[in-house]
């Protein structure tokens, strides 16, 4: 079990769904008490998951540690994880990478200054990878990752954002919140959007 961050009801008031006080605790209790579903029968096919992140230089931050632990703990008989970096990670030792990794731009000489070029490159990469799930982290990783996943036709898209405050601003949260299937704010409570 990964550590979770405490979250308040006010944080969940973004996008198309508004949570009344107390419903967050009820949701947590109800889901904690439900019986665990049995594991699906092994069919030999793994679910491909692409984790999109802009860049990191070490695995010491909270999000970085959680992502590293998540990838390491995935059952490789069921899942095939892959990291996708938008920017160079020159200071990150290659031996610390928890799974197969790809870069939009490998070093600073290849780094496009245009966000549109990075979006195009990520979209092309995701079309080649053909993951069933894309999960995104950090600001640029979230925005470009979700857009590229939608443009690539990825079936399930998850945005993961720590609560830095900007997710509560309606001008940012409302139009953006409808794009992913799930938006996890504070990495504690999933908020589902859309018809999926």
N, CA and C of each residue as an Amber inpcrd file, in Angstrom:
protein
   588
   0.8440000  -1.1710000   0.0000000   0.0000000   0.0000000   0.0000000
   0.8920000   1.2390000   0.0000000   0.5990000   2.1660000  -0.8700000
   1.3740000   3.3940000  -0.9440000   0.8440000   4.4110000   0.0550000
   1.6920000   5.2610000   0.5790000   1.2130000   6.2830000   1.5130000
   0.2750000   7.2470000   0.8150000  -0.7040000   7.7100000   1.5280000
  -1.6810000   8.6450000   0.9700000  -1.5990000   9.9840000   1.7050000
  -1.9890000  11.0230000   1.0080000  -1.9750000  12.3620000   1.5770000
  -3.3960000  12.7140000   1.9980000  -3.5360000  13.3020000   3.1800000
  -4.8680000  13.7150000   3.6360000  -5.4270000  14.7460000   2.6670000
  -6.7210000  14.6710000   2.4200000  -7.3560000  15.5830000   1.4600000
  -8.6740000  16.0550000   2.0500000  -9.0070000  17.2970000   1.8100000
 -10.2440000  17.8440000   2.3510000 -11.3130000  17.8880000   1.2670000
 -12.5670000  18.0400000   1.7050000 -13.6740000  18.1180000   0.7560000
 -13.5350000  19.3180000  -0.1680000 -12.9850000  20.4280000   0.3170000
 -12.8960000  21.6330000  -0.5050000 -11.9820000  21.4340000  -1.7060000
 -10.9830000  20.5780000  -1.5890000 -10.0720000  20.3230000  -2.7010000
 -10.8000000  19.6490000  -3.8460000 -11.8110000  18.8430000  -3.5370000
 -12.5120000  18.0880000  -4.5640000 -13.5610000  18.9060000  -5.3090000
 -13.6920000  20.1810000  -5.0110000 -14.6990000  21.0070000  -5.6770000
 -14.1160000  21.6470000  -6.9300000 -13.8470000  20.8280000  -7.9350000
 -13.3750000  21.3320000  -9.2160000 -14.0190000  20.5000000 -10.3080000
 -14.0000000  21.0120000 -11.5070000 -14.5510000  20.2800000 -12.6370000
 -16.0540000  20.2320000 -12.5860000 -16.6150000  19.1400000 -13.1270000
 -18.0560000  19.0240000 -13.2420000 -18.7210000  18.4370000 -12.0120000
 -17.9480000  17.8680000 -11.1170000 -18.5510000  17.2440000  -9.9480000
 -18.2170000  18.0520000  -8.7090000 -19.2170000  18.2880000  -7.8840000
 -19.0110000  18.9780000  -6.6280000 -19.3850000  18.0170000  -5.5130000
 -18.5260000  17.8910000  -4.5520000 -18.7530000  16.9800000  -3.4480000
 -19.2510000  17.7590000  -2.2390000 -20.3400000  17.2920000  -1.6640000
 -20.8860000  17.9110000  -0.4670000 -20.0270000  17.5100000   0.7290000
 -20.0040000  18.3460000   1.7640000 -19.2320000  17.9800000   2.9570000
 -19.6620000  16.6110000   3.4860000 -18.7060000  15.8230000   3.8440000
 -18.9790000  14.5020000   4.3980000 -19.0160000  13.3840000   3.3710000
 -19.2870000  13.6980000   2.1040000 -19.3760000  12.6440000   1.0960000
 -18.0170000  12.0100000   0.8060000 -16.9640000  12.7710000   0.9670000
 -15.6340000  12.2050000   0.7380000 -15.3690000  11.0830000   1.7330000
 -15.6710000  11.3290000   3.0030000 -15.4520000  10.3160000   4.0120000
 -16.3590000   9.1100000   3.7690000 -17.6060000   9.3420000   3.3470000
 -18.5320000   8.2600000   3.0550000 -18.0150000   7.4320000   1.8880000
 -17.5110000   8.0970000   0.8390000 -16.9710000   7.3990000  -0.3250000
 -15.7990000   6.5050000   0.0780000 -14.8980000   7.0450000   0.9110000
 -13.7400000   6.2760000   1.3600000 -14.1740000   5.0630000   2.1810000
 -15.0920000   5.2660000   3.0980000 -15.5470000   4.1750000   3.9540000
 -16.2540000   3.1020000   3.1300000 -17.1270000   3.5170000   2.2230000
 -17.8690000   2.5630000   1.3980000 -16.9200000   1.7180000   0.5500000
 -15.9350000   2.3540000  -0.0620000 -15.0000000   1.6310000  -0.9180000
 -14.0350000   0.7670000  -0.1180000 -13.7180000   1.1820000   1.1010000
 -12.8170000   0.3860000   1.9320000 -13.5030000  -0.8890000   2.4140000
 -14.8300000  -0.8550000   2.5650000 -15.5700000  -1.9940000   3.0860000
 -16.0290000  -2.9620000   1.9990000 -15.9110000  -2.6000000   0.7380000
 -16.3220000  -3.5000000  -0.3390000 -15.3420000  -4.6610000  -0.4420000
 -15.8490000  -5.8430000  -0.7680000 -14.9330000  -6.9830000  -0.9190000
 -14.0090000  -6.7680000  -2.1150000 -12.8150000  -7.3170000  -1.9960000
 -11.8360000  -7.1960000  -3.0670000 -12.2500000  -8.1120000  -4.2140000
 -12.2490000  -7.5620000  -5.4320000 -12.6060000  -8.3590000  -6.6030000
 -11.5030000  -9.3700000  -6.8770000 -11.8710000 -10.5630000  -7.3320000
 -10.8350000 -11.5490000  -7.6470000  -9.9940000 -11.0870000  -8.8320000
  -8.7400000 -11.5330000  -8.8580000  -7.8620000 -11.1810000  -9.9700000
  -8.3810000 -11.8310000 -11.2450000  -8.3080000 -11.1100000 -12.3640000
  -8.7520000 -11.7210000 -13.6030000  -7.8220000 -12.8770000 -13.9890000
  -8.3790000 -13.8150000 -14.7220000  -7.5670000 -14.9470000 -15.1690000
  -6.4540000 -14.4510000 -16.0750000  -5.2880000 -15.0420000 -15.9400000
  -4.1500000 -14.6210000 -16.7480000  -4.3560000 -15.0830000 -18.1840000
  -4.3840000 -14.1290000 -19.0860000  -4.6120000 -14.4440000 -20.4940000
  -3.3170000 -14.3990000 -21.2830000  -2.2160000 -14.0480000 -20.6380000
  -0.9450000 -13.9640000 -21.3370000  -0.6730000 -12.5840000 -21.9120000
  -1.6800000 -11.7350000 -21.9900000  -1.4640000 -10.3840000 -22.4920000
  -1.3430000  -9.4330000 -21.3110000  -0.3700000  -8.5580000 -21.3920000
  -0.1510000  -7.5840000 -20.3350000  -0.8080000  -6.2570000 -20.7150000
  -1.2170000  -5.5300000 -19.7060000  -1.7720000  -4.1920000 -19.9200000
  -0.6030000  -3.2200000 -19.9850000  -0.4950000  -2.5020000 -21.0930000
   0.5830000  -1.5250000 -21.2460000   0.1760000  -0.2150000 -20.5830000
   1.0440000   0.2850000 -19.7080000   0.8130000   1.5670000 -19.0380000
   1.9880000   2.4840000 -19.3470000   1.6830000   3.6650000 -19.8590000
   2.7140000   4.6790000 -20.0940000   2.5900000   5.7390000 -19.0100000
   3.6690000   5.9620000 -18.2780000   3.7130000   7.0110000 -17.2640000
   4.4290000   8.2070000 -17.8800000   3.7080000   9.3190000 -18.0610000
   4.2670000  10.5130000 -18.7010000   4.6240000  11.5280000 -17.6160000
   5.8570000  11.9970000 -17.6780000   6.3630000  12.9630000 -16.7000000
   7.2960000  13.9070000 -17.4380000   7.3480000  15.1820000 -17.0290000
   8.2050000  16.1070000 -17.7790000   9.6840000  15.7840000 -17.5820000
  10.2010000  15.9270000 -16.3820000  11.5870000  15.5510000 -16.1140000
  11.8040000  15.4430000 -14.6130000  12.7860000  14.6470000 -14.2230000
  13.2250000  14.5890000 -12.8320000  14.7360000  14.3770000 -12.8260000
  15.3480000  14.7260000 -11.7200000  16.7930000  14.5350000 -11.5960000
  17.1420000  13.5120000 -10.5100000  16.1620000  13.1670000  -9.6800000
  16.3780000  12.1660000  -8.6300000  15.0280000  11.6170000  -8.2010000
  15.0470000  10.5230000  -7.4760000  13.8190000   9.8770000  -7.0180000
  13.5000000  10.2430000  -5.5690000  13.9310000  11.4050000  -5.0960000
  13.7890000  11.7730000  -3.6890000  12.5180000  12.5400000  -3.3480000
  11.8740000  13.2110000  -4.2960000  10.6560000  13.9640000  -4.0010000
   9.4840000  13.0270000  -3.7330000   8.3960000  13.5700000  -3.2020000
   7.2270000  12.7560000  -2.8690000   6.6040000  12.0750000  -4.0730000
   6.3330000  12.8440000  -5.1160000   5.7360000  12.2760000  -6.3290000
   6.7050000  11.2960000  -6.9840000   7.9760000  11.6670000  -7.0340000
   8.9810000  10.8140000  -7.6580000   9.0880000   9.4660000  -6.9450000
   9.1330000   9.4930000  -5.6150000   9.2120000   8.2490000  -4.8410000
   7.9680000   7.3950000  -5.0430000   6.8000000   8.0520000  -5.0420000
   5.5520000   7.3150000  -5.2060000   5.4880000   6.6640000  -6.5910000
   5.8970000   7.3960000  -7.6280000   5.9010000   6.8490000  -8.9850000
   6.8760000   5.6740000  -9.0840000   8.0630000   5.8310000  -8.5300000
   9.0750000   4.7630000  -8.5690000   8.5530000   3.5080000  -7.8670000
   7.9510000   3.6840000  -6.6970000   7.4040000   2.5470000  -5.9400000
   6.2440000   1.8990000  -6.6980000   5.3850000   2.7080000  -7.2800000
   4.2510000   2.1900000  -8.0390000   4.7300000   1.3010000  -9.1840000
   5.6980000   1.7830000  -9.9470000   6.2070000   1.0160000 -11.0840000
   6.8890000  -0.2720000 -10.6080000   7.6970000  -0.1700000  -9.5550000
   8.3920000  -1.3540000  -9.0380000   7.4210000  -2.4150000  -8.5390000
   6.2990000  -1.9810000  -7.9530000   5.3620000  -2.9170000  -7.3320000
   4.3510000  -3.5170000  -8.3120000   4.2980000  -3.0280000  -9.5460000
   3.3500000  -3.5770000 -10.5150000   3.6860000  -5.0350000 -10.8300000
   2.6760000  -5.8570000 -10.8880000   2.8310000  -7.2660000 -11.2310000
   3.1610000  -7.3570000 -12.7230000   4.3900000  -7.7610000 -13.0450000
   4.8340000  -7.7900000 -14.4420000   4.1460000  -8.8780000 -15.2630000
   3.4410000  -9.7980000 -14.6040000   2.6620000 -10.7620000 -15.3720000
   1.3670000 -10.1380000 -15.8750000   0.9420000  -9.0450000 -15.2340000
  -0.3020000  -8.3700000 -15.5990000  -0.0680000  -7.0450000 -16.3370000
   1.0400000  -6.3510000 -16.0040000   1.2640000  -5.0030000 -16.5210000
   2.6410000  -4.8640000 -17.1660000   2.7000000  -4.0010000 -18.1660000
   3.9540000  -3.6630000 -18.8330000   4.1310000  -2.1450000 -18.7520000
   4.8190000  -1.6530000 -17.7100000   4.9800000  -0.1950000 -17.5490000
   6.0980000   0.3520000 -18.4210000   5.9540000   1.6300000 -18.7710000
   7.0020000   2.3250000 -19.5160000   6.9670000   3.7960000 -19.1230000
   8.1330000   4.3600000 -18.8390000   8.2560000   5.7830000 -18.5010000
   8.4740000   6.5900000 -19.7710000   7.8270000   7.7300000 -19.8660000
   8.0010000   8.6410000 -21.0010000   8.3600000  10.0210000 -20.4540000
   9.5930000  10.4450000 -20.6750000  10.0430000  11.7630000 -20.2280000
   9.9120000  12.7640000 -21.3750000   9.4070000  13.9480000 -21.0620000
   9.2880000  15.0080000 -22.0680000  10.5890000  15.7710000 -22.2520000
  11.4040000  15.8290000 -21.2150000  12.6300000  16.6190000 -21.2330000
  13.8080000  15.7450000 -20.7900000  15.0240000  16.1670000 -21.0550000
  16.1880000  15.3670000 -20.6650000  16.2780000  15.1400000 -19.1510000
  16.8630000  14.0120000 -18.7850000  17.0570000  13.6560000 -17.3770000
  18.5230000  13.3170000 -17.1550000  19.4040000  14.1980000 -17.6010000
  20.8410000  13.9360000 -17.5850000  21.4180000  13.5510000 -16.2450000
  20.8930000  14.1090000 -15.1520000  21.4400000  13.8290000 -13.8210000
  20.8840000  12.5530000 -13.2000000  19.8750000  11.9580000 -13.8170000
  19.2430000  10.7610000 -13.2710000  20.0440000   9.5210000 -13.6880000
  20.6090000   8.7870000 -12.7160000  21.4000000   7.6030000 -13.0710000
  20.5350000   6.5490000 -13.7710000  20.9700000   6.0390000 -14.9130000
  20.1710000   5.0610000 -15.6760000  19.8320000   3.7980000 -14.8840000
  20.7160000   3.3940000 -13.9730000  20.4650000   2.1680000 -13.2130000
  19.3100000   2.3220000 -12.2140000  18.8470000   3.5520000 -11.9790000
  17.7370000   3.7650000 -11.0460000  16.3760000   3.7100000 -11.7400000
  16.3480000   3.6280000 -13.0580000  15.0750000   3.6000000 -13.7860000
  14.3590000   2.2790000 -13.5150000  13.0800000   2.3320000 -13.0740000
  12.3850000   1.1100000 -12.6650000  11.7970000   0.2830000 -13.8060000
  11.8370000   0.8000000 -15.0390000  11.2620000   0.0810000 -16.1710000
  11.8360000   0.6480000 -17.4700000  11.3720000   0.1170000 -18.5740000
  11.7910000   0.6370000 -19.8850000  11.4390000   2.1270000 -19.9430000
  12.3150000   2.9180000 -20.5640000  12.1400000   4.3730000 -20.5670000
  12.3910000   4.9390000 -21.9530000  11.5880000   5.9340000 -22.3320000
  11.7760000   6.6620000 -23.5820000  11.7760000   8.1570000 -23.2690000
  12.4600000   8.9160000 -24.1220000  12.5360000  10.3670000 -23.9790000
  12.0410000  11.0200000 -25.2560000  11.3000000  12.1200000 -25.1040000
  10.9090000  12.9310000 -26.2540000  12.1580000  13.6160000 -26.8090000
  12.9750000  14.1240000 -25.9100000  14.2750000  14.6860000 -26.2980000
  15.2950000  14.1580000 -25.2990000  16.2930000  13.4890000 -25.8190000
  17.2530000  12.7750000 -24.9880000  18.2400000  13.7070000 -24.2790000
  18.6490000  14.7860000 -24.9580000  19.5820000  15.7290000 -24.3440000
  19.1960000  17.1570000 -24.7230000  19.9210000  18.1180000 -24.1680000
  19.5620000  19.5330000 -24.3620000  19.7200000  19.9960000 -25.8010000
  20.5770000  19.3230000 -26.6000000  20.7360000  19.7190000 -28.0030000
  19.5220000  19.3330000 -28.8320000  18.7610000  18.3440000 -28.3490000
  17.5730000  17.8600000 -29.0640000  16.2830000  18.4350000 -28.4860000
  16.3690000  19.2790000 -27.4770000  15.1990000  19.7760000 -26.7500000
  14.5010000  20.8920000 -27.5200000  13.2740000  20.6330000 -28.0180000
  12.5620000  21.6850000 -28.7320000  12.0340000  22.7410000 -27.7560000
  12.1310000  23.9950000 -28.1580000  11.6280000  25.0670000 -27.2940000
  10.1120000  25.1770000 -27.4000000   9.5420000  24.6770000 -28.4670000
   8.1010000  24.7870000 -28.6900000   7.3510000  23.6610000 -27.9890000
   6.3400000  24.0350000 -27.2340000   5.5020000  23.0480000 -26.5530000
   4.6980000  22.2490000 -27.5830000   4.3960000  22.8680000 -28.7210000
   3.6500000  22.1850000 -29.7820000   4.4900000  21.0370000 -30.3620000
   5.7850000  21.2690000 -30.5400000   6.6750000  20.2140000 -31.0480000
   6.7400000  19.0670000 -30.0510000   6.8250000  19.3760000 -28.7530000
   6.8540000  18.3160000 -27.7330000   5.5390000  17.5350000 -27.7400000
   4.4130000  18.2330000 -27.9060000   3.1080000  17.5580000 -27.9920000
   3.0780000  16.6220000 -29.2070000   3.5590000  17.0770000 -30.3430000
   3.5910000  16.2520000 -31.5530000   4.4610000  15.0160000 -31.3450000
   5.6410000  15.1950000 -30.7610000   6.5530000  14.0630000 -30.5280000
   5.9510000  13.0450000 -29.5540000   5.3180000  13.5400000 -28.4850000
   4.7030000  12.6270000 -27.5190000   3.5340000  11.8820000 -28.1510000
   2.7320000  12.5630000 -28.9380000   1.6060000  11.9180000 -29.6280000
   2.1170000  10.8020000 -30.5270000   3.1720000  11.0730000 -31.2880000
   3.7620000  10.0620000 -32.1700000   4.2920000   8.8740000 -31.3480000
   4.9560000   9.1650000 -30.2270000   5.4910000   8.1030000 -29.3730000
   4.3690000   7.2170000 -28.8320000   3.2780000   7.8290000 -28.3540000
   2.1680000   7.0550000 -27.7960000   1.4710000   6.2280000 -28.8810000
   1.3790000   6.7490000 -30.0890000   0.7900000   5.9680000 -31.1840000
   1.6340000   4.7340000 -31.4800000   2.9530000   4.8650000 -31.3860000
   3.8420000   3.7270000 -31.6240000   3.7750000   2.7260000 -30.4710000
   3.6950000   3.2220000 -29.2340000   3.6480000   2.3480000 -28.0620000
   2.3190000   1.6060000 -27.9380000   1.2280000   2.2870000 -28.2370000
  -0.1400000   1.7700000 -28.1270000  -0.4790000   1.2760000 -26.7110000
  -0.3000000   2.1520000 -25.6890000  -0.6570000   1.7220000 -24.3310000
  -2.1720000   1.7050000 -24.1430000  -2.6370000   0.8960000 -23.2000000
  -4.0600000   0.8950000 -22.8360000  -4.3630000   1.9840000 -21.8150000
  -3.3350000   2.3930000 -21.0520000  -3.5040000   3.4140000 -20.0090000
  -2.3360000   4.3900000 -20.0920000  -2.6390000   5.6810000 -19.9430000
  -1.6060000   6.7080000 -19.7670000  -1.8830000   7.3890000 -18.4360000
  -0.8580000   7.4620000 -17.5800000  -0.9680000   8.2050000 -16.3300000
   0.0880000   9.2980000 -16.3530000  -0.3190000  10.5130000 -16.0020000
   0.5520000  11.6780000 -16.1460000   0.8860000  12.2970000 -14.7900000
   2.0630000  12.9670000 -14.7480000   2.5410000  13.6040000 -13.5230000
   3.1870000  14.9430000 -13.8580000   3.1740000  15.8800000 -12.9350000
   3.7590000  17.2150000 -13.0330000   3.0590000  18.0460000 -14.1200000
   3.1990000  19.3770000 -14.0250000   2.4010000  20.2740000 -14.8600000
   2.4690000  19.9840000 -16.3600000   3.6590000  20.0680000 -16.9430000
   3.7530000  19.8600000 -18.3860000   3.4270000  18.4230000 -18.7540000
   3.8370000  17.4810000 -17.9230000   3.5070000  16.0840000 -18.1660000
   2.0050000  15.8440000 -18.1610000   1.3040000  16.5220000 -17.2530000
  -0.1480000  16.3640000 -17.1690000  -0.8210000  16.9410000 -18.4050000
  -0.5310000  18.1940000 -18.7180000  -1.2200000  18.8330000 -19.8420000
  -0.8750000  18.1780000 -21.1760000   0.4110000  18.0130000 -21.4720000
   0.7990000  17.4040000 -22.7450000   0.4500000  15.9210000 -22.7760000
   0.6320000  15.2340000 -21.6610000   0.3400000  13.8080000 -21.6120000
  -1.1180000  13.4940000 -21.8720000  -2.0110000  14.2530000 -21.2540000
  -3.4440000  14.0100000 -21.4520000  -3.8520000  14.3570000 -22.8760000
  -3.3800000  15.4970000 -23.3880000  -3.7140000  15.8720000 -24.7700000
  -3.1760000  14.8480000 -25.7690000  -1.9160000  14.4520000 -25.6080000
  -1.3080000  13.4860000 -26.5240000  -2.0190000  12.1330000 -26.4390000
  -2.4030000  11.7190000 -25.2370000  -3.1170000  10.4500000 -25.0800000
  -4.4560000  10.4910000 -25.7970000  -5.1650000  11.6060000 -25.6750000
  -6.4530000  11.7440000 -26.3670000  -6.2510000  11.7530000 -27.8830000
  -5.2290000  12.4750000 -28.3530000  -4.9500000  12.5270000 -29.7920000
  -4.4980000  11.1710000 -30.3260000  -3.8900000  10.3520000 -29.4670000
  -3.3810000   9.0390000 -29.8730000  -4.4320000   7.9460000 -29.7630000
  -5.5680000   8.2540000 -29.1720000  -6.6240000   7.2560000 -29.0280000
  -6.4060000   6.2740000 -27.8930000  -5.6880000   6.6760000 -26.8530000
  -5.4650000   5.8050000 -25.6940000  -6.8030000   5.6100000 -24.9750000
  -7.1960000   4.3580000 -24.6680000  -8.5050000   4.1100000 -24.0680000
  -8.7350000   4.7340000 -22.6920000  -7.7220000   4.7240000 -21.8090000
  -7.8950000   5.2620000 -20.4540000  -6.7740000   6.2370000 -20.1380000
  -7.1620000   7.3970000 -19.5870000  -6.2010000   8.4610000 -19.2770000
  -6.4110000   8.8970000 -17.8350000  -5.3010000   8.9450000 -17.0720000
  -5.3480000   9.3260000 -15.6590000  -4.3950000  10.4880000 -15.4500000
  -4.8920000  11.5870000 -14.9060000  -4.0490000  12.7180000 -14.5230000
  -3.8110000  12.6730000 -13.0310000  -2.5660000  12.8200000 -12.5980000
  -2.2300000  12.7890000 -11.1670000  -1.5800000  14.1000000 -10.7850000
  -2.2380000  14.8690000  -9.9230000  -1.7330000  16.1860000  -9.5440000
  -1.6900000  16.3230000  -8.0320000  -0.5670000  16.7800000  -7.5510000
  -0.5000000  17.1760000  -6.1460000  -1.2450000  18.4970000  -6.0340000
  -1.7790000  18.7790000  -4.8670000  -2.5590000  19.9950000  -4.7150000
  -1.6540000  21.1930000  -4.4590000  -1.2910000  21.8780000  -5.5530000
  -0.4830000  23.0890000  -5.4340000  -1.3690000  24.3290000  -5.4330000
  -2.6800000  24.1520000  -5.4790000  -3.5910000  25.2860000  -5.4450000
  -4.1470000  25.6610000  -6.7980000  -3.3510000  25.5090000  -7.8840000
  -3.8420000  25.9430000  -9.1890000  -4.9570000  25.0510000  -9.7220000
  -5.1270000  23.8460000  -9.1810000  -6.2050000  22.9660000  -9.6380000
  -7.5690000  23.4420000  -9.1410000  -7.5610000  24.3160000  -8.1290000
  -8.8310000  24.8140000  -7.5960000  -9.3430000  26.0200000  -8.3710000
  -8.5040000  26.6090000  -9.2560000  -8.9320000  27.7710000 -10.0240000
  -9.8550000  27.3250000 -11.1490000 -11.1060000  27.8310000 -11.1900000
 -12.0670000  27.3720000 -12.2000000 -11.5890000  27.5690000 -13.6350000
 -10.8460000  28.6210000 -13.9150000 -10.3840000  28.8690000 -15.2800000
  -9.4590000  27.7570000 -15.7640000  -8.7270000  27.1270000 -14.8540000
  -7.8200000  26.0320000 -15.2190000  -8.5190000  24.6870000 -15.0570000
  -9.1740000  24.5070000 -13.9150000  -9.7180000  23.1880000 -13.5870000
 -10.9080000  22.7970000 -14.4500000 -11.8410000  23.7060000 -14.6880000
 -13.0770000  23.3260000 -15.3760000 -12.8580000  22.8070000 -16.7870000
 -12.1570000  23.5330000 -17.6810000 -11.9860000  22.9850000 -19.0290000
 -11.0720000  21.7710000 -19.0550000 -10.0930000  21.7350000 -18.1830000
  -9.1160000  20.6600000 -18.1940000  -9.6510000  19.3820000 -17.5650000
 -10.5070000  19.5160000 -16.5630000 -10.9550000  18.3590000 -15.7880000
 -11.7520000  17.3570000 -16.6120000 -12.3440000  17.7660000 -17.7040000
 -13.1440000  16.8490000 -18.5170000 -12.2890000  15.9810000 -19.4300000
 -11.0080000  16.2850000 -19.6000000 -10.1710000  15.5320000 -20.5450000
  -9.7690000  14.1420000 -20.0620000  -9.2790000  13.9770000 -18.8230000
  -8.9120000  12.6190000 -18.4090000 -10.1320000  11.8260000 -17.9550000
 -10.0030000  10.4860000 -17.9580000 -11.0570000   9.6420000 -17.3890000
 -11.0670000   9.7800000 -15.8720000  -9.8800000   9.8780000 -15.2890000
  -9.7300000  10.0490000 -13.8500000  -8.7670000  11.1930000 -13.6070000
  -9.0470000  12.0270000 -12.6330000  -8.1330000  13.0700000 -12.1980000
  -7.9010000  12.8670000 -10.7070000  -6.6850000  12.4960000 -10.3380000
  -6.3600000  12.2230000  -8.9420000  -5.6620000  13.4550000  -8.3870000
  -6.3190000  14.1330000  -7.4540000  -5.7800000  15.3630000  -6.8830000
  -5.2390000  15.0460000  -5.4950000  -3.9850000  15.3690000  -5.2660000
  -3.3710000  15.0540000  -3.9840000  -3.0360000  13.5800000  -3.8670000
  -3.2270000  12.8190000  -4.9540000  -2.9440000  11.3940000  -5.0110000
  -3.6450000  10.6310000  -3.8860000  -4.8500000  11.0650000  -3.5410000
  -5.5570000  10.3930000  -2.4660000  -6.9240000   9.8700000  -2.8970000
  -7.7270000  10.7100000  -3.4960000  -9.0840000  10.3350000  -3.8530000
  -9.2480000  10.4910000  -5.3610000  -9.6290000   9.4400000  -6.0790000
  -9.8530000   9.5930000  -7.5160000 -11.1750000  10.2960000  -7.7860000
 -11.1720000  11.2040000  -8.7410000 -12.3830000  11.9180000  -9.1600000
 -12.6170000  11.5430000 -10.5940000 -13.7270000  10.8910000 -10.8890000
 -13.9700000  10.3870000 -12.2340000 -14.7900000  11.3880000 -13.0340000
 -14.4180000  11.5660000 -14.2910000 -15.1020000  12.4750000 -15.1790000
 -15.5140000  11.7260000 -16.4370000 -16.4830000  12.2540000 -17.1370000
 -16.8850000  11.6740000 -18.4130000 -17.7980000  10.4880000 -18.2200000
 -18.0110000   9.7570000 -19.3090000 -18.9730000   8.6410000 -19.3110000
 -18.3050000   7.2860000 -19.1930000 -17.0350000   7.2200000 -18.8510000
 -16.3310000   5.9340000 -18.8390000 -16.4100000   5.2610000 -17.4950000
